[in-house]
């Protein structure tokens, strides 16, 4: 019997966008696990369906941990313009409404000191998005 992590990792490679979305949501709580982190970045930059990008981003932003936001920042640094729009939409989705997650801004502040320049650059972009959401 597969663990939740193993099942979600397997589902992340599915040709079905709905299964990849589910994998992104399920893997968000494992953002700190290296093998999950690698797969999550791939899902964040899914080239086949923007729903995978948007909903994986939202799941990670709702986690609000430094590990989760770091993955979004890495994706932002690599994203093309269309992907960046969907990453921003996913962050926005997590931040609006009564259950909005403000931990994203705190995580971005911590990531401003990350050793990787791409993470710092992506975190700065996400931080600007959180400022826009609060206005």
MODELLER restraints for C-alpha pairs under 7 A, 6 or more apart:
rsr = mdl.restraints
at = mdl.atoms
rsr.add(forms.Gaussian(group=physical.xy_distance, feature=features.Distance(at['CA:5:A'], at['CA:27:A']), mean=6.75, stdev=0.5))
rsr.add(forms.Gaussian(group=physical.xy_distance, feature=features.Distance(at['CA:8:A'], at['CA:23:A']), mean=4.71, stdev=0.5))
rsr.add(forms.Gaussian(group=physical.xy_distance, feature=features.Distance(at['CA:8:A'], at['CA:26:A']), mean=6.16, stdev=0.5))
rsr.add(forms.Gaussian(group=physical.xy_distance, feature=features.Distance(at['CA:8:A'], at['CA:27:A']), mean=6.25, stdev=0.5))
rsr.add(forms.Gaussian(group=physical.xy_distance, feature=features.Distance(at['CA:9:A'], at['CA:23:A']), mean=6.81, stdev=0.5))
rsr.add(forms.Gaussian(group=physical.xy_distance, feature=features.Distance(at['CA:9:A'], at['CA:36:A']), mean=6.93, stdev=0.5))
rsr.add(forms.Gaussian(group=physical.xy_distance, feature=features.Distance(at['CA:11:A'], at['CA:19:A']), mean=5.88, stdev=0.5))
rsr.add(forms.Gaussian(group=physical.xy_distance, feature=features.Distance(at['CA:11:A'], at['CA:20:A']), mean=6.05, stdev=0.5))
rsr.add(forms.Gaussian(group=physical.xy_distance, feature=features.Distance(at['CA:11:A'], at['CA:23:A']), mean=5.62, stdev=0.5))
rsr.add(forms.Gaussian(group=physical.xy_distance, feature=features.Distance(at['CA:12:A'], at['CA:19:A']), mean=6.90, stdev=0.5))
rsr.add(forms.Gaussian(group=physical.xy_distance, feature=features.Distance(at['CA:12:A'], at['CA:20:A']), mean=4.71, stdev=0.5))
rsr.add(forms.Gaussian(group=physical.xy_distance, feature=features.Distance(at['CA:12:A'], at['CA:23:A']), mean=5.17, stdev=0.5))
rsr.add(forms.Gaussian(group=physical.xy_distance, feature=features.Distance(at['CA:13:A'], at['CA:20:A']), mean=6.89, stdev=0.5))
rsr.add(forms.Gaussian(group=physical.xy_distance, feature=features.Distance(at['CA:14:A'], at['CA:20:A']), mean=6.18, stdev=0.5))
rsr.add(forms.Gaussian(group=physical.xy_distance, feature=features.Distance(at['CA:17:A'], at['CA:49:A']), mean=6.52, stdev=0.5))
rsr.add(forms.Gaussian(group=physical.xy_distance, feature=features.Distance(at['CA:17:A'], at['CA:52:A']), mean=6.56, stdev=0.5))
rsr.add(forms.Gaussian(group=physical.xy_distance, feature=features.Distance(at['CA:20:A'], at['CA:52:A']), mean=6.32, stdev=0.5))
rsr.add(forms.Gaussian(group=physical.xy_distance, feature=features.Distance(at['CA:21:A'], at['CA:52:A']), mean=4.82, stdev=0.5))
rsr.add(forms.Gaussian(group=physical.xy_distance, feature=features.Distance(at['CA:21:A'], at['CA:55:A']), mean=6.36, stdev=0.5))
rsr.add(forms.Gaussian(group=physical.xy_distance, feature=features.Distance(at['CA:21:A'], at['CA:56:A']), mean=6.44, stdev=0.5))
rsr.add(forms.Gaussian(group=physical.xy_distance, feature=features.Distance(at['CA:24:A'], at['CA:40:A']), mean=6.34, stdev=0.5))
rsr.add(forms.Gaussian(group=physical.xy_distance, feature=features.Distance(at['CA:24:A'], at['CA:43:A']), mean=6.58, stdev=0.5))
rsr.add(forms.Gaussian(group=physical.xy_distance, feature=features.Distance(at['CA:24:A'], at['CA:56:A']), mean=4.68, stdev=0.5))
rsr.add(forms.Gaussian(group=physical.xy_distance, feature=features.Distance(at['CA:25:A'], at['CA:56:A']), mean=5.73, stdev=0.5))
rsr.add(forms.Gaussian(group=physical.xy_distance, feature=features.Distance(at['CA:25:A'], at['CA:59:A']), mean=5.37, stdev=0.5))
rsr.add(forms.Gaussian(group=physical.xy_distance, feature=features.Distance(at['CA:27:A'], at['CA:36:A']), mean=6.38, stdev=0.5))
rsr.add(forms.Gaussian(group=physical.xy_distance, feature=features.Distance(at['CA:28:A'], at['CA:59:A']), mean=5.94, stdev=0.5))
rsr.add(forms.Gaussian(group=physical.xy_distance, feature=features.Distance(at['CA:28:A'], at['CA:60:A']), mean=5.17, stdev=0.5))
rsr.add(forms.Gaussian(group=physical.xy_distance, feature=features.Distance(at['CA:28:A'], at['CA:68:A']), mean=6.92, stdev=0.5))
rsr.add(forms.Gaussian(group=physical.xy_distance, feature=features.Distance(at['CA:29:A'], at['CA:63:A']), mean=6.91, stdev=0.5))
rsr.add(forms.Gaussian(group=physical.xy_distance, feature=features.Distance(at['CA:30:A'], at['CA:36:A']), mean=6.07, stdev=0.5))
rsr.add(forms.Gaussian(group=physical.xy_distance, feature=features.Distance(at['CA:31:A'], at['CA:37:A']), mean=5.09, stdev=0.5))
rsr.add(forms.Gaussian(group=physical.xy_distance, feature=features.Distance(at['CA:31:A'], at['CA:67:A']), mean=5.74, stdev=0.5))
rsr.add(forms.Gaussian(group=physical.xy_distance, feature=features.Distance(at['CA:31:A'], at['CA:68:A']), mean=5.20, stdev=0.5))
rsr.add(forms.Gaussian(group=physical.xy_distance, feature=features.Distance(at['CA:32:A'], at['CA:67:A']), mean=5.41, stdev=0.5))
rsr.add(forms.Gaussian(group=physical.xy_distance, feature=features.Distance(at['CA:37:A'], at['CA:71:A']), mean=6.91, stdev=0.5))
rsr.add(forms.Gaussian(group=physical.xy_distance, feature=features.Distance(at['CA:41:A'], at['CA:71:A']), mean=6.04, stdev=0.5))
rsr.add(forms.Gaussian(group=physical.xy_distance, feature=features.Distance(at['CA:41:A'], at['CA:75:A']), mean=6.02, stdev=0.5))
rsr.add(forms.Gaussian(group=physical.xy_distance, feature=features.Distance(at['CA:43:A'], at['CA:52:A']), mean=6.32, stdev=0.5))
rsr.add(forms.Gaussian(group=physical.xy_distance, feature=features.Distance(at['CA:43:A'], at['CA:53:A']), mean=6.12, stdev=0.5))
rsr.add(forms.Gaussian(group=physical.xy_distance, feature=features.Distance(at['CA:43:A'], at['CA:56:A']), mean=6.84, stdev=0.5))
rsr.add(forms.Gaussian(group=physical.xy_distance, feature=features.Distance(at['CA:44:A'], at['CA:52:A']), mean=6.85, stdev=0.5))
rsr.add(forms.Gaussian(group=physical.xy_distance, feature=features.Distance(at['CA:44:A'], at['CA:53:A']), mean=4.43, stdev=0.5))
rsr.add(forms.Gaussian(group=physical.xy_distance, feature=features.Distance(at['CA:44:A'], at['CA:56:A']), mean=6.07, stdev=0.5))
rsr.add(forms.Gaussian(group=physical.xy_distance, feature=features.Distance(at['CA:44:A'], at['CA:57:A']), mean=6.34, stdev=0.5))
rsr.add(forms.Gaussian(group=physical.xy_distance, feature=features.Distance(at['CA:44:A'], at['CA:75:A']), mean=6.31, stdev=0.5))
rsr.add(forms.Gaussian(group=physical.xy_distance, feature=features.Distance(at['CA:45:A'], at['CA:53:A']), mean=6.01, stdev=0.5))
rsr.add(forms.Gaussian(group=physical.xy_distance, feature=features.Distance(at['CA:45:A'], at['CA:75:A']), mean=6.41, stdev=0.5))
rsr.add(forms.Gaussian(group=physical.xy_distance, feature=features.Distance(at['CA:45:A'], at['CA:79:A']), mean=6.72, stdev=0.5))
rsr.add(forms.Gaussian(group=physical.xy_distance, feature=features.Distance(at['CA:45:A'], at['CA:83:A']), mean=6.65, stdev=0.5))
rsr.add(forms.Gaussian(group=physical.xy_distance, feature=features.Distance(at['CA:46:A'], at['CA:52:A']), mean=6.35, stdev=0.5))
rsr.add(forms.Gaussian(group=physical.xy_distance, feature=features.Distance(at['CA:46:A'], at['CA:53:A']), mean=5.88, stdev=0.5))
rsr.add(forms.Gaussian(group=physical.xy_distance, feature=features.Distance(at['CA:50:A'], at['CA:86:A']), mean=6.62, stdev=0.5))
rsr.add(forms.Gaussian(group=physical.xy_distance, feature=features.Distance(at['CA:53:A'], at['CA:86:A']), mean=6.34, stdev=0.5))
rsr.add(forms.Gaussian(group=physical.xy_distance, feature=features.Distance(at['CA:53:A'], at['CA:87:A']), mean=6.34, stdev=0.5))
rsr.add(forms.Gaussian(group=physical.xy_distance, feature=features.Distance(at['CA:54:A'], at['CA:86:A']), mean=5.24, stdev=0.5))
rsr.add(forms.Gaussian(group=physical.xy_distance, feature=features.Distance(at['CA:54:A'], at['CA:87:A']), mean=5.70, stdev=0.5))
rsr.add(forms.Gaussian(group=physical.xy_distance, feature=features.Distance(at['CA:54:A'], at['CA:89:A']), mean=6.42, stdev=0.5))
rsr.add(forms.Gaussian(group=physical.xy_distance, feature=features.Distance(at['CA:54:A'], at['CA:90:A']), mean=4.47, stdev=0.5))
rsr.add(forms.Gaussian(group=physical.xy_distance, feature=features.Distance(at['CA:55:A'], at['CA:90:A']), mean=6.07, stdev=0.5))
rsr.add(forms.Gaussian(group=physical.xy_distance, feature=features.Distance(at['CA:57:A'], at['CA:72:A']), mean=6.58, stdev=0.5))
rsr.add(forms.Gaussian(group=physical.xy_distance, feature=features.Distance(at['CA:57:A'], at['CA:87:A']), mean=5.94, stdev=0.5))
rsr.add(forms.Gaussian(group=physical.xy_distance, feature=features.Distance(at['CA:57:A'], at['CA:90:A']), mean=4.94, stdev=0.5))
rsr.add(forms.Gaussian(group=physical.xy_distance, feature=features.Distance(at['CA:57:A'], at['CA:91:A']), mean=6.15, stdev=0.5))
rsr.add(forms.Gaussian(group=physical.xy_distance, feature=features.Distance(at['CA:58:A'], at['CA:90:A']), mean=4.36, stdev=0.5))
rsr.add(forms.Gaussian(group=physical.xy_distance, feature=features.Distance(at['CA:58:A'], at['CA:91:A']), mean=5.40, stdev=0.5))
rsr.add(forms.Gaussian(group=physical.xy_distance, feature=features.Distance(at['CA:58:A'], at['CA:93:A']), mean=6.20, stdev=0.5))
rsr.add(forms.Gaussian(group=physical.xy_distance, feature=features.Distance(at['CA:58:A'], at['CA:94:A']), mean=5.21, stdev=0.5))
rsr.add(forms.Gaussian(group=physical.xy_distance, feature=features.Distance(at['CA:60:A'], at['CA:68:A']), mean=5.17, stdev=0.5))
rsr.add(forms.Gaussian(group=physical.xy_distance, feature=features.Distance(at['CA:60:A'], at['CA:69:A']), mean=6.55, stdev=0.5))
rsr.add(forms.Gaussian(group=physical.xy_distance, feature=features.Distance(at['CA:61:A'], at['CA:68:A']), mean=6.81, stdev=0.5))
rsr.add(forms.Gaussian(group=physical.xy_distance, feature=features.Distance(at['CA:61:A'], at['CA:69:A']), mean=6.23, stdev=0.5))
rsr.add(forms.Gaussian(group=physical.xy_distance, feature=features.Distance(at['CA:61:A'], at['CA:91:A']), mean=5.79, stdev=0.5))
rsr.add(forms.Gaussian(group=physical.xy_distance, feature=features.Distance(at['CA:61:A'], at['CA:94:A']), mean=5.97, stdev=0.5))
rsr.add(forms.Gaussian(group=physical.xy_distance, feature=features.Distance(at['CA:61:A'], at['CA:104:A']), mean=6.34, stdev=0.5))
rsr.add(forms.Gaussian(group=physical.xy_distance, feature=features.Distance(at['CA:62:A'], at['CA:94:A']), mean=5.52, stdev=0.5))
rsr.add(forms.Gaussian(group=physical.xy_distance, feature=features.Distance(at['CA:62:A'], at['CA:101:A']), mean=5.86, stdev=0.5))
rsr.add(forms.Gaussian(group=physical.xy_distance, feature=features.Distance(at['CA:64:A'], at['CA:101:A']), mean=6.73, stdev=0.5))
rsr.add(forms.Gaussian(group=physical.xy_distance, feature=features.Distance(at['CA:64:A'], at['CA:103:A']), mean=5.00, stdev=0.5))
rsr.add(forms.Gaussian(group=physical.xy_distance, feature=features.Distance(at['CA:64:A'], at['CA:104:A']), mean=5.07, stdev=0.5))
rsr.add(forms.Gaussian(group=physical.xy_distance, feature=features.Distance(at['CA:65:A'], at['CA:107:A']), mean=6.43, stdev=0.5))
rsr.add(forms.Gaussian(group=physical.xy_distance, feature=features.Distance(at['CA:66:A'], at['CA:107:A']), mean=4.83, stdev=0.5))
rsr.add(forms.Gaussian(group=physical.xy_distance, feature=features.Distance(at['CA:69:A'], at['CA:104:A']), mean=6.63, stdev=0.5))
rsr.add(forms.Gaussian(group=physical.xy_distance, feature=features.Distance(at['CA:69:A'], at['CA:107:A']), mean=6.52, stdev=0.5))
rsr.add(forms.Gaussian(group=physical.xy_distance, feature=features.Distance(at['CA:70:A'], at['CA:111:A']), mean=6.92, stdev=0.5))
rsr.add(forms.Gaussian(group=physical.xy_distance, feature=features.Distance(at['CA:70:A'], at['CA:119:A']), mean=6.46, stdev=0.5))
rsr.add(forms.Gaussian(group=physical.xy_distance, feature=features.Distance(at['CA:73:A'], at['CA:119:A']), mean=5.26, stdev=0.5))
rsr.add(forms.Gaussian(group=physical.xy_distance, feature=features.Distance(at['CA:73:A'], at['CA:122:A']), mean=4.04, stdev=0.5))
rsr.add(forms.Gaussian(group=physical.xy_distance, feature=features.Distance(at['CA:73:A'], at['CA:123:A']), mean=5.03, stdev=0.5))
rsr.add(forms.Gaussian(group=physical.xy_distance, feature=features.Distance(at['CA:74:A'], at['CA:118:A']), mean=6.16, stdev=0.5))
rsr.add(forms.Gaussian(group=physical.xy_distance, feature=features.Distance(at['CA:74:A'], at['CA:119:A']), mean=5.24, stdev=0.5))
rsr.add(forms.Gaussian(group=physical.xy_distance, feature=features.Distance(at['CA:74:A'], at['CA:122:A']), mean=6.08, stdev=0.5))
rsr.add(forms.Gaussian(group=physical.xy_distance, feature=features.Distance(at['CA:76:A'], at['CA:84:A']), mean=5.93, stdev=0.5))
rsr.add(forms.Gaussian(group=physical.xy_distance, feature=features.Distance(at['CA:76:A'], at['CA:122:A']), mean=5.16, stdev=0.5))
rsr.add(forms.Gaussian(group=physical.xy_distance, feature=features.Distance(at['CA:77:A'], at['CA:118:A']), mean=5.52, stdev=0.5))
rsr.add(forms.Gaussian(group=physical.xy_distance, feature=features.Distance(at['CA:77:A'], at['CA:121:A']), mean=6.54, stdev=0.5))
rsr.add(forms.Gaussian(group=physical.xy_distance, feature=features.Distance(at['CA:77:A'], at['CA:122:A']), mean=4.99, stdev=0.5))
rsr.add(forms.Gaussian(group=physical.xy_distance, feature=features.Distance(at['CA:88:A'], at['CA:129:A']), mean=6.88, stdev=0.5))
rsr.add(forms.Gaussian(group=physical.xy_distance, feature=features.Distance(at['CA:92:A'], at['CA:133:A']), mean=6.73, stdev=0.5))
rsr.add(forms.Gaussian(group=physical.xy_distance, feature=features.Distance(at['CA:94:A'], at['CA:100:A']), mean=5.80, stdev=0.5))
rsr.add(forms.Gaussian(group=physical.xy_distance, feature=features.Distance(at['CA:94:A'], at['CA:101:A']), mean=6.26, stdev=0.5))
rsr.add(forms.Gaussian(group=physical.xy_distance, feature=features.Distance(at['CA:95:A'], at['CA:101:A']), mean=5.07, stdev=0.5))
rsr.add(forms.Gaussian(group=physical.xy_distance, feature=features.Distance(at['CA:95:A'], at['CA:102:A']), mean=6.74, stdev=0.5))
rsr.add(forms.Gaussian(group=physical.xy_distance, feature=features.Distance(at['CA:105:A'], at['CA:127:A']), mean=5.75, stdev=0.5))
rsr.add(forms.Gaussian(group=physical.xy_distance, feature=features.Distance(at['CA:105:A'], at['CA:130:A']), mean=6.35, stdev=0.5))
rsr.add(forms.Gaussian(group=physical.xy_distance, feature=features.Distance(at['CA:108:A'], at['CA:123:A']), mean=5.05, stdev=0.5))
rsr.add(forms.Gaussian(group=physical.xy_distance, feature=features.Distance(at['CA:108:A'], at['CA:124:A']), mean=6.89, stdev=0.5))
rsr.add(forms.Gaussian(group=physical.xy_distance, feature=features.Distance(at['CA:108:A'], at['CA:127:A']), mean=5.94, stdev=0.5))
rsr.add(forms.Gaussian(group=physical.xy_distance, feature=features.Distance(at['CA:111:A'], at['CA:119:A']), mean=6.83, stdev=0.5))
rsr.add(forms.Gaussian(group=physical.xy_distance, feature=features.Distance(at['CA:111:A'], at['CA:120:A']), mean=5.95, stdev=0.5))
rsr.add(forms.Gaussian(group=physical.xy_distance, feature=features.Distance(at['CA:111:A'], at['CA:123:A']), mean=6.19, stdev=0.5))
rsr.add(forms.Gaussian(group=physical.xy_distance, feature=features.Distance(at['CA:112:A'], at['CA:120:A']), mean=4.87, stdev=0.5))
rsr.add(forms.Gaussian(group=physical.xy_distance, feature=features.Distance(at['CA:112:A'], at['CA:123:A']), mean=6.47, stdev=0.5))
rsr.add(forms.Gaussian(group=physical.xy_distance, feature=features.Distance(at['CA:112:A'], at['CA:124:A']), mean=7.00, stdev=0.5))
rsr.add(forms.Gaussian(group=physical.xy_distance, feature=features.Distance(at['CA:113:A'], at['CA:120:A']), mean=6.81, stdev=0.5))
rsr.add(forms.Gaussian(group=physical.xy_distance, feature=features.Distance(at['CA:114:A'], at['CA:120:A']), mean=6.00, stdev=0.5))
